[in-house]
Each structure stands twice: as C-alpha cells, then as structure tokens.
Amino acid sequence: MRKYFDYTRSDNEQFNALVDGALDLARSKFEGNPAPDYKQKNADLIYAMGKKIVEGTRYEAEYENKGLEVFKSPNARNNSTIRDNFNAVLAQVITVIVPEVVNETFEAYIAETHQVGYGETARFKIESNDLFKVNEKAEGVRKGVDQPMYDDEFTVHAKPLTIDAHIDWYPFMAQIFDMGNFALKIGRSYAAYIFLKAIKGMTAATTEFGPAYATNGITPELFGTLRERVSAANGGMNVVAIGTAVALSNVSLVGTYGEFGVEIGEEMNKIGYINTYLGVPMLALKNVLIPGTTNGDATLALKDNIIYMVPVAGDRPVKILFEGNEVTVSYNPDDSSDRRYGISVELRVGVSAICGAKYGVINL
C-alpha cells in the first residue's frame, strides 16, 4: 500500500490507536487476506470510536456503563459535540487510508505526486530538451551566435473532490458496521477518480509528442526505431514499455518474433507477456473499473490498444497535486435521519498533463 501524503500522528495516543486500528483493518481488506479475528478487531475499533465520540459530553460517564447503547437515544445522536467528535474521528481515520491505493507502476513512470499547503498552488519548471547547435566560425571572430534556451513554467491548482455517504447507526451500535471496508472504499473511489484523470491527461499529452514519436502496429523495426528516438530525445536514458497485460501480449505475438528463435511459451503462460523485448523492459499496469460501471458494463479505464514507451528517469507528463494533508469530513444534515449519519468527505486534488520529456506511443 502506498501513500500520497503522510499522516501526522497526534499527541493523543487514544486517537492514534483508532487510526492504527482502522489502517490495520483496511490493509487486510486491501490485500484480500482478512485476519481470523477481523470481526472482533472491527467491533473493538467501533467501541473505541464510540468512546472517543462522547468525550467531553454528558454522555461520557454513561458510556462507561451502557457502551454504544447510549446512541439509541436521538438526543445523543443529534448532540452537536458528538457530531463534531464523530467528524474528527472519521476524518483522521479516512485521512490515513484514502491516499494509500494507487497504481504504483503508473505513478513511477507516468505521473508524479506533489503536496502543497492549504491555499497554495504548485509551480513546475519544465526545462528545454533541445541541444545547442555547434557552429563553425572563421579565424579571428571573437564569438559565435548566442543561443538562449527557454524553459517553461506551469501551475497546477487543486479543486475540491467530494464524496457524500452515510453510516448506518444501527449496525454501528451493534458493532457490525465494517469500518475498514467503508474507509477503504472511500480511498479506492478517490484513487480510481485520480487514476482516470491521469489517464485522460496522458492520452491528451500523446498528441503533443508529435508523429515522430508514434507508431501504428508493432514490428521489430518500428519498435526499435521508436526506442532509439525516445532514448536519444531524453539524453540517452533507458526506456521501458508500459501498458495493460493484454496490450503487452501483442508485443510477444508479432508474426516475425519467431525469427529470433526465442521460446516464449513458458514466460507467456506465467505472466501473459514477455518481460523484455529488444532490450526494453515490459511493465504491466493494473487496470481499474470506471466508477459506476462495476455492476453494469464493467468498463476498464485503461485501453488494451495502446503502449507507452517512456524514459526511466524522465520528467513525467502527468502532475498530481494534493492541497493540504488531511481529508475533511463534515456532517450532512440533508442525508441524516434517526437511522443514519450523513457525511461529506472532501479532498483537494489537482491533475494536469505537462509534457517536458519525450515519450513514445504505440497504437495497436
């Protein structure tokens, strides 16, 4: 699990214990390996959250005797201090979970993440990738023609992204509300949205690279020439090819590949594509479903008809900006009733495509 930004631990160890407990549950859900005592840990977490929620209210002493039953009272559920405490607890729990779900391969080569303070914007300086032209000059001439290099500056602004959801009071009071899954689902929703925006930005950026950095189809000649161009345009850097496993499998199955006498059957059966082609490492991106299509068309975000050839250490074209280091959770009265607690979760994010390095695109 990877984080977009770091959680700043509180001086209150009770608060830290809540965050650690929620993160432990979310991790086990994320990794698909819930611990045998997951339900008990979840119940203990909800009980501890309830105890923190009533802190500083007239229900604090009553909680010691009745526990979560105090929330059976509408007066307790509608108490403004309890609502504020609930928001604070949820905000810290979600803050530490939301940033962790990200496509690491995509972020390592396509997108880069930055964090700024509240009210700030991010400034990116893109250096020119041109080389100086070497001129011959006649004897006795003092200097050649001055050749200035012009760099560009860009700014990225964060915008509020919100999710409106709710927590059912009755499952919460019964200690069966799955807090790990709830927080992880919010994290995955934000991650999927950011990933989709980054993909859209990368797709738009490909039009800026120029026809010299794009090929239609795959042959050893087309692939090798594109590799050389991308490498040379980025100062001789090594390059990698990135795409879905299905897209990369096309590199393995080109008709002329067998001329090299390479046995690809075993490798194809293991991972679905060869890990290196003409000296270029092949890296598969994990796909995500577009939110809202899970129970319908199950539309995947990444297309299987494109491969990106990128420099290993080049300037990444997609910039992801986070403003601040906390998620904001607020009470939503329009989505609350005696049976549920409505919340609005806000995260400030900016995503933009800024092309500094040259990348290659293979259209299949």
C-alpha positions in Angstrom: 0.0 0.0 0.0 1.4 3.4 -1.0 0.6 6.8 0.4 0.0 10.1 -1.4 0.9 12.0 1.7 1.8 11.2 5.3 -0.5 11.2 8.3 0.8 13.4 11.1 0.3 11.5 14.3 -1.5 13.1 17.2 -0.2 13.6 20.7 -3.3 11.8 21.8 -2.4 8.1 21.9 -6.1 7.2 22.0 -6.6 9.0 18.7 -3.5 7.2 17.3 -4.8 3.9 18.4 -8.1 4.5 16.4 -6.1 5.4 13.3 -3.8 2.4 13.6 -6.7 0.0 14.2 -8.6 1.3 11.1 -5.5 1.2 8.9 -4.8 -2.4 10.0 -8.4 -3.4 9.0 -8.2 -1.6 5.7 -4.8 -3.2 4.9 -6.1 -6.7 5.5 -9.2 -5.9 3.2 -7.0 -4.3 0.6 -4.6 -7.3 0.5 -7.6 -9.7 0.4 -6.4 -11.5 3.5 -8.6 -10.6 6.5 -7.2 -11.9 9.8 -9.3 -14.6 11.6 -10.1 -12.1 14.3 -11.1 -9.3 11.8 -14.7 -9.1 13.1 -13.5 -8.8 16.7 -11.0 -6.1 15.8 -13.6 -4.2 13.9 -16.0 -4.5 16.9 -13.3 -3.3 19.3 -12.5 -0.4 16.9 -16.1 0.8 16.8 -16.4 0.6 20.6 -13.2 2.7 20.9 -14.6 5.2 18.4 -17.8 5.5 20.3 -15.9 6.2 23.5 -13.9 8.9 21.7 -17.0 10.4 20.2 -18.7 11.0 23.5 -15.6 12.6 25.1 -16.4 15.9 26.7 -20.2 15.4 26.7 -22.7 14.5 29.4 -22.8 11.0 27.8 -19.2 10.2 28.6 -19.9 8.8 32.1 -23.0 7.0 30.8 -20.9 5.3 28.1 -18.8 3.5 30.7 -22.0 1.7 31.8 -24.0 1.4 28.6 -21.4 1.5 25.9 -22.7 2.0 22.4 -26.3 1.8 23.6 -26.1 5.5 24.5 -26.5 6.1 20.8 -30.0 4.6 20.9 -31.1 8.0 22.2 -31.9 10.5 19.4 -30.6 13.2 21.8 -27.2 11.6 21.8 -27.1 11.1 18.1 -28.1 14.7 17.4 -25.7 16.2 20.0 -23.6 18.8 18.3 -20.4 17.9 20.2 -20.8 14.2 19.5 -21.3 15.1 15.8 -18.1 17.2 15.8 -16.2 14.5 17.6 -17.5 11.9 15.1 -16.4 14.0 12.2 -12.9 14.5 13.7 -12.5 10.7 14.3 -13.7 9.8 10.8 -11.5 12.5 9.2 -8.4 11.1 10.8 -9.3 7.5 10.0 -10.1 8.3 6.4 -7.1 10.6 6.0 -4.7 7.8 6.6 -6.5 5.3 4.4 -7.6 7.4 1.4 -4.1 8.1 -0.1 -2.8 4.5 0.1 -4.5 3.0 -3.0 -2.6 4.0 -6.1 -1.2 2.3 -9.3 2.5 2.3 -8.4 3.7 1.5 -11.8 1.8 4.3 -13.3 3.0 6.8 -10.7 6.6 5.6 -11.1 6.8 6.4 -14.8 3.8 8.4 -15.9 2.6 10.6 -13.0 4.3 12.4 -10.2 2.7 13.5 -7.0 3.3 16.7 -5.1 1.8 18.2 -1.9 1.3 21.8 -1.0 -0.2 23.7 1.9 -3.8 24.9 2.0 -4.4 27.8 -0.3 -1.2 27.2 -2.3 -0.6 26.2 -5.9 2.2 24.1 -7.4 4.7 25.6 -9.9 6.5 23.3 -12.3 9.6 24.4 -14.3 10.0 22.3 -17.5 13.5 22.6 -18.9 14.0 22.7 -22.6 15.2 19.3 -24.0 16.9 20.9 -27.1 20.6 20.8 -27.6 22.9 23.6 -28.5 23.8 23.8 -32.2 27.6 23.7 -32.7 28.7 26.3 -35.3 32.0 26.7 -37.1 33.5 30.2 -37.1 36.2 31.9 -39.1 39.6 32.6 -37.5 39.7 35.9 -35.8 36.0 36.0 -35.0 35.5 36.7 -31.3 32.3 34.7 -30.6 29.6 32.7 -32.3 25.9 33.3 -32.2 24.3 33.3 -28.8 21.7 30.5 -28.3 19.4 31.0 -25.4 17.4 28.1 -24.0 13.9 28.9 -23.0 12.3 27.0 -20.1 8.5 27.0 -19.4 6.7 27.3 -16.1 3.3 25.9 -15.4 1.0 26.0 -12.4 -1.5 23.3 -11.2 -4.4 24.2 -8.9 -6.2 21.8 -6.6 -10.0 21.6 -6.6 -12.3 20.1 -4.0 -13.4 16.5 -4.7 -16.3 15.3 -2.5 -18.0 12.0 -1.7 -21.3 12.1 0.1 -22.0 8.9 2.1 -23.5 7.8 5.3 -23.0 5.5 8.3 -26.0 3.5 9.5 -26.5 3.9 13.2 -27.9 0.5 14.0 -25.1 -1.6 12.5 -22.7 0.9 14.2 -24.3 0.4 17.6 -24.3 -3.4 17.0 -20.5 -3.2 16.3 -21.0 -4.9 12.9 -20.5 -1.9 10.7 -17.4 -2.7 8.7 -15.3 0.4 9.3 -12.2 -1.0 7.4 -14.2 -1.7 4.3 -16.1 1.7 4.5 -12.9 3.7 4.7 -11.1 1.6 2.1 -14.0 2.0 -0.3 -13.7 5.8 0.0 -10.0 5.6 -0.6 -10.5 3.4 -3.7 -13.1 5.7 -5.0 -10.8 8.7 -4.8 -7.9 6.7 -6.2 -10.0 5.5 -9.2 -11.1 9.1 -9.9 -7.5 10.4 -9.8 -6.3 7.5 -11.9 -8.9 8.2 -14.6 -8.0 11.9 -14.6 -4.3 10.9 -15.0 -5.1 8.5 -17.9 -7.1 11.3 -19.6 -4.2 13.6 -19.1 -1.7 11.1 -20.5 -4.0 10.5 -23.5 -4.2 14.2 -24.2 -0.4 14.5 -23.8 0.3 12.0 -26.5 -0.9 14.5 -29.1 1.9 16.8 -28.0 4.7 14.4 -28.7 4.4 14.6 -32.5 4.1 11.9 -35.2 7.8 11.0 -34.9 7.1 9.5 -31.5 4.1 7.4 -32.5 3.8 4.1 -34.4 0.8 2.2 -35.6 1.3 -1.5 -35.0 4.4 -3.5 -33.9 7.4 -4.8 -35.9 11.0 -5.1 -34.7 11.9 -2.1 -36.9 9.1 0.2 -35.7 9.6 -0.8 -32.1 13.4 -0.5 -32.2 13.3 2.9 -34.0 10.8 4.3 -31.5 13.0 3.1 -28.7 16.1 4.8 -30.1 14.2 8.1 -30.7 12.7 8.2 -27.2 16.1 7.4 -25.6 18.0 9.9 -27.7 15.4 12.7 -27.1 15.9 12.1 -23.3 19.7 12.2 -23.2 20.3 8.5 -23.9 18.1 7.3 -21.0 17.0 3.7 -20.8 13.3 3.3 -21.7 10.5 1.0 -20.6 7.3 0.0 -22.3 4.1 0.3 -20.2 0.6 -0.9 -20.9 -2.0 -3.4 -19.8 -1.0 -7.1 -19.8 -3.3 -7.6 -22.9 -1.6 -4.7 -24.7 1.9 -6.0 -23.9 0.9 -9.5 -25.1 0.7 -8.1 -28.6 4.5 -7.4 -28.5 5.0 -11.1 -27.8 2.8 -12.3 -30.6 4.0 -10.3 -33.6 4.4 -12.6 -36.5 8.1 -12.0 -37.0 9.0 -12.6 -33.4 9.6 -16.3 -34.0 12.5 -15.4 -36.3 14.6 -14.7 -33.2 14.2 -18.3 -32.1 13.0 -17.3 -28.7 11.0 -19.7 -26.6 8.1 -17.5 -25.2 5.6 -20.2 -24.2 6.7 -20.6 -20.6 7.0 -16.9 -20.0 3.7 -16.1 -21.7 1.9 -18.7 -19.5 3.4 -17.2 -16.3 2.6 -13.5 -16.8 0.9 -13.2 -20.1 3.6 -11.3 -21.9 7.4 -11.3 -22.2 9.3 -9.2 -19.7 11.8 -7.8 -22.2 11.6 -7.1 -25.9 14.6 -5.7 -27.9 16.2 -4.6 -24.7 13.2 -2.8 -23.4 11.6 -4.0 -20.1 7.8 -4.5 -20.3 5.8 -3.3 -17.3 2.1 -4.1 -17.0 -0.3 -1.6 -15.4 -3.1 -2.9 -13.2 -6.4 -1.7 -14.6 -9.3 -0.2 -12.6 -13.0 -0.2 -13.3 -14.7 3.2 -14.1 -16.8 4.0 -11.0 -20.5 3.3 -11.6 -19.9 0.5 -14.1 -19.0 -2.3 -11.6 -22.4 -3.8 -11.7 -23.1 -2.9 -15.3 -20.7 -2.9 -18.3 -17.6 -3.2 -16.1 -15.7 -0.7 -18.2 -12.0 -0.7 -17.7 -10.1 2.6 -17.5 -7.0 1.6 -19.4 -7.4 0.6 -23.1 -5.8 -2.6 -24.4 -4.8 -0.9 -27.7 -2.0 1.4 -26.6 1.5 1.0 -25.2 3.6 3.9 -23.8 7.4 3.9 -24.2 8.8 6.2 -21.5 12.3 7.2 -20.3 13.2 5.6 -16.9 14.1 8.9 -15.3 12.4 11.4 -17.5 10.1 14.2 -16.5 6.7 12.6 -16.0 3.9 14.2 -18.0 1.1 13.9 -15.5 1.2 16.0 -12.4 -0.9 15.2 -9.4 -1.3 17.8 -6.7 -2.7 17.4 -3.2 -3.5 20.6 -1.2 -3.1 20.1 2.5 -2.5 16.8 4.3 -5.9 15.9 5.7 -9.3 14.8 4.4 -12.2 17.0 5.6 -15.3 15.3 6.9 -18.4 17.3 7.7 -21.9 16.5 8.9 -24.5 16.4 6.1 -28.0 17.2 7.5 -29.7 16.5 4.2 -28.6 12.9 4.3 -29.2 12.2 8.0 -32.1 10.7 9.9 -32.6 8.8 13.1 -31.2 5.7 11.3 -28.1 7.1 9.6 -25.4 9.7 9.9 -24.8 11.6 6.7 -21.2 12.8 5.9 -19.5 14.7 3.2 -15.8 13.8 2.6 -13.7 16.4 0.8 -10.2 16.0 -0.6 -8.5 18.8 -2.6 -6.7 17.5 -5.7 -5.4 18.8 -9.0 -4.4 16.7 -12.0 -2.8 18.2 -15.2 -0.8 17.0 -18.2 2.5 18.9 -18.7 4.9 17.4 -21.3 8.6 18.1 -20.6 10.2 14.8 -21.7 9.5 13.0 -25.0 7.5 9.8 -24.8 6.6 7.2 -27.4 3.2 5.8 -28.2 2.4 2.5 -29.9 -1.1 2.3 -31.2 -2.2 -1.3 -31.7 
